[in-house]
Amino acid sequence: MVNFKEPQHRASETATFRFTREDKALLADLSRIEGCSRTELLRRLLRERAMRSDSPAWDGRLPEVPAEFQAPPEILTPPVEEAVAVPDEEPVVISTFGQLLFEFQAHSGVRGARVQQELDDTVRFVTGADGGEALLSKELSLQSINGTMLQDVREKIRVRQLRFPAKNLHLTYLRMIFNFAVTRGLLTGVDPAEDLRSLTAREVADALPLSIRTT
């Protein structure tokens, strides 16, 4: 069904925000907790603040933006690379799988809401936050992770009671997470492309359509 919205309710305005690394990670984590996109979370916060402060914009009376808050056009519409770039302030020491997840989620925070939600689902699935068995503990030392361990994770995903596409989606995001670690020199002795390769239809029984008897 088409999600139709009246013109006045469509999101058509663009604003650029600059965050510290901690701010961006906090925004991503809060949106996960609230179960909404980061854009929707900011809208909710704006509405709540407007209701408390009796903002004239709340009932549709849009006030004129003061001159001191108006930026030149070239600043309002900067190139994407400048708008999302976060300068490194100090080297971040990453020693556990949980810290790796935090850094990767902060790094991928510029992605779309759907991708962010899928990543969050994978993190919850792998760490057991969804109520299932934890495949990798957040307290696990990165130094203890090797190819054999990742292959064992792949096997556990293969036999888990999940739909075939969901299994491969989790493996896709796990490859992204561990590739992130490998390219930054945080892990050695692992090959995410091989250790966490996608499952084939031959490996997963429910990937093949059931035969239908016609007699």
C-alpha positions in Angstrom: 0.0 0.0 0.0 1.3 3.4 -0.9 2.3 5.6 2.1 0.5 8.8 0.9 1.1 12.0 2.7 -0.5 15.4 2.2 2.0 18.0 0.8 2.1 19.9 4.1 3.2 16.8 6.0 5.9 15.7 3.6 9.5 16.0 4.7 11.0 18.4 2.1 13.4 20.6 4.1 17.0 19.6 4.7 19.2 20.6 7.6 22.8 19.8 8.3 24.0 18.9 11.8 27.5 18.5 13.0 28.1 16.0 15.9 31.0 14.8 17.9 31.6 11.1 17.7 29.9 10.6 21.0 26.8 12.7 20.0 26.4 10.7 16.8 26.7 7.3 18.6 24.2 8.6 21.3 21.7 9.6 18.6 22.0 6.2 16.9 21.6 4.3 20.2 18.6 6.4 21.3 16.9 5.9 18.0 17.4 2.1 18.4 15.9 2.2 21.9 12.9 4.3 20.7 12.5 2.0 17.6 12.5 4.8 15.1 14.8 6.5 12.6 17.2 9.2 13.8 15.3 11.8 11.8 12.0 10.8 13.5 13.7 10.9 16.9 14.8 14.5 16.3 11.3 15.4 15.1 9.9 14.0 18.3 12.3 15.9 20.5 11.5 19.1 18.6 7.8 18.6 19.0 8.2 17.8 22.8 10.3 20.9 23.3 7.9 23.1 21.2 4.9 21.9 23.3 6.7 22.8 26.6 7.9 26.2 25.4 4.7 27.2 23.6 6.6 27.8 20.3 4.5 29.7 17.7 5.6 27.2 15.1 3.8 24.4 16.9 0.4 25.4 15.6 1.6 26.2 12.2 2.6 29.9 12.7 6.1 29.7 11.4 8.3 32.5 12.8 10.9 34.2 10.7 14.4 32.9 11.4 16.6 35.5 13.1 19.4 36.8 11.0 22.0 35.5 13.4 20.8 32.0 12.8 20.8 32.3 9.0 23.8 30.8 7.3 25.0 31.5 3.7 23.6 29.2 1.1 26.9 27.4 0.6 26.9 26.5 4.3 23.3 25.3 4.3 24.0 22.8 1.4 27.5 21.6 1.9 28.9 18.6 0.1 28.0 15.3 1.7 31.6 14.4 2.6 31.9 17.7 4.6 28.4 17.3 6.2 29.1 13.9 7.7 32.8 14.0 8.3 33.8 13.5 11.9 37.5 14.5 12.6 39.4 12.0 14.7 40.3 13.7 18.0 42.1 10.9 19.8 42.9 7.3 18.9 40.2 5.0 20.2 41.4 1.9 22.0 39.2 -1.0 21.1 39.8 -4.3 23.0 36.4 -6.0 23.2 33.8 -7.1 20.8 31.3 -4.7 22.4 33.6 -1.8 21.8 34.0 -2.9 18.2 30.2 -2.9 17.8 30.0 0.6 19.3 32.6 2.0 16.9 31.2 0.3 13.9 27.7 1.5 14.6 29.0 5.0 15.1 30.9 4.7 11.8 27.9 3.5 9.9 25.5 6.0 11.5 25.4 8.0 8.2 23.6 5.1 6.5 19.9 5.0 5.8 17.3 4.1 8.5 16.6 0.7 7.0 20.2 -0.3 7.0 20.7 1.0 10.5 17.7 -1.1 11.7 19.0 -4.2 10.0 22.4 -3.6 11.6 20.8 -3.2 15.1 18.9 -6.4 14.6 22.1 -8.3 13.8 23.8 -6.9 16.8 20.9 -7.9 19.1 20.9 -11.4 17.4 24.6 -12.0 17.8 24.9 -10.7 21.4 21.7 -12.5 22.6 19.9 -9.2 23.3 16.9 -10.5 21.4 16.4 -13.3 23.9 18.3 -16.0 22.0 21.7 -17.6 22.5 24.6 -15.2 22.5 26.9 -16.1 19.6 29.6 -13.6 20.6 29.7 -11.9 24.0 30.2 -8.1 24.1 32.9 -8.8 26.8 34.8 -11.1 24.4 38.4 -9.9 23.9 39.2 -9.2 20.3 42.5 -11.0 20.7 40.6 -14.2 21.3 38.7 -14.0 18.1 40.0 -16.2 15.3 38.8 -17.7 12.1 37.7 -21.0 13.8 35.5 -19.0 16.1 33.9 -17.1 13.3 33.3 -20.3 11.3 31.6 -21.7 14.4 29.4 -18.6 14.5 28.5 -19.2 10.9 27.5 -22.8 11.6 25.3 -21.8 14.5 23.6 -19.3 12.3 23.1 -22.0 9.7 21.2 -24.3 12.1 19.3 -21.5 13.9 15.5 -21.5 13.3 15.5 -18.5 11.0 14.4 -17.9 7.4 17.2 -18.4 4.9 17.3 -14.7 3.8 17.5 -13.6 7.5 20.5 -15.9 8.1 22.4 -14.5 5.2 21.5 -10.9 6.1 23.1 -11.4 9.6 26.2 -12.9 7.9 26.4 -9.9 5.6 26.4 -7.4 8.5 28.9 -9.6 10.5 31.3 -9.6 7.5 31.0 -5.8 7.4 31.7 -5.5 11.1 34.8 -7.8 11.0 36.0 -6.3 7.7 35.9 -2.9 9.6 38.1 -4.5 12.3 40.6 -6.1 9.9 41.1 -3.0 7.8 41.9 -1.0 10.9 44.4 -3.5 12.2 42.2 -4.6 15.1 42.1 -8.3 14.1 44.6 -10.6 12.5 44.2 -14.2 11.4 40.6 -14.0 10.3 39.2 -13.8 6.8 35.6 -12.5 7.1 34.9 -13.1 3.4 35.6 -16.8 3.9 34.9 -17.4 7.6 31.5 -15.7 7.4 30.6 -16.4 3.7 27.0 -16.4 2.7 25.1 -19.7 3.1 24.1 -21.6 0.0 20.7 -23.2 -0.7 22.4 -26.6 -0.4 23.4 -25.8 3.2 20.0 -24.7 4.4 17.0 -27.0 4.0 14.3 -24.4 4.0 16.0 -22.4 1.2 14.6 -24.9 -1.3 10.9 -24.9 -2.1 8.9 -27.9 -0.8 7.8 -30.4 -3.4 4.1 -30.3 -4.1 2.3 -33.6 -4.7 -0.2 -33.5 -7.6 -1.5 -37.0 -7.3 
